[in-house]
Amino acid sequence: MSIFAVVPPLEPRLERSRAALFTDLRQRVGDDNVIDAMETVRRDLLVPDEYRDRSYEDTSLPIERGQTISQPRIVAEMTSALQLSRSDVVLDVGTGSGYQAAVASLLADRIVSVELVPEIADRASRRLQWLGYHNVKIRHAGAILGRPEDSPYDRILVAAAAPSIPDSLVSQLREFGRMVIPVGDRDYQMLTCVTRTPRGLVIQELGPCQFVPLLGDEAW
């Protein structure tokens, strides 16, 4: 994936913070392919200007309209759990800043990302195009969760919390496809990996997490 030459270089202080973050993530997550992809993505260019100095801290950060850019460790764990391959078509539910979609785009063939808030979707689309992530297509979310018209997907990643596993998203998964989604109440969730098989769903709990709520039918 090529990045345009107009992208500004990383400041030395942020470079040091970035190096420390990814050294820690390699030890904690243990998936070099995912961490290599994350190192390529300029998180500092995907956060609001007022939080740029904190862009390589291992924490979530606010973006527009009460949304967040996810904590790097959670991004690494979710992406690793998807077990992406270069031929995969991925549905990314909850575009936000576009950071998760950018990471996944370096490991898969094509990303379809949906966002409920038009101004957030438009900003992320412009920024990702500027950065050169041309295999990411951002769409405004409709009445149905996900984007059924482009299904089935090999993988689905949901960056917002649902009260239960949404049937509408499961129906958009290809057989033996995998979905990673936070499931729980508004304050506490369990990061959950769902695999669709001919005999039903195989569900694996990956650990506690905290996300903004998923909005819509089958959500909040």
Secondary structure, 3 states (H helix, E strand, C coil): CCCCCCCCCCCHHHHHHHHHHHHHHHHHHCCHHHHHHHHHCCHHHCCCHHHHHHCCCCCCEECHHHCEECCHHHHHHHHHHHCCCCCCEEEEECCCCCHHHHHHHCCCCEEEEEECCHHHHHHHHHHHHHHCCCCEEEEECCCCCCCHHHCCEEEEEECCEECCCCHHHHCCEEEEEEEEEEEECCCCEEEEEEEEECCEEEEEEEEEECCCECCCCCCC
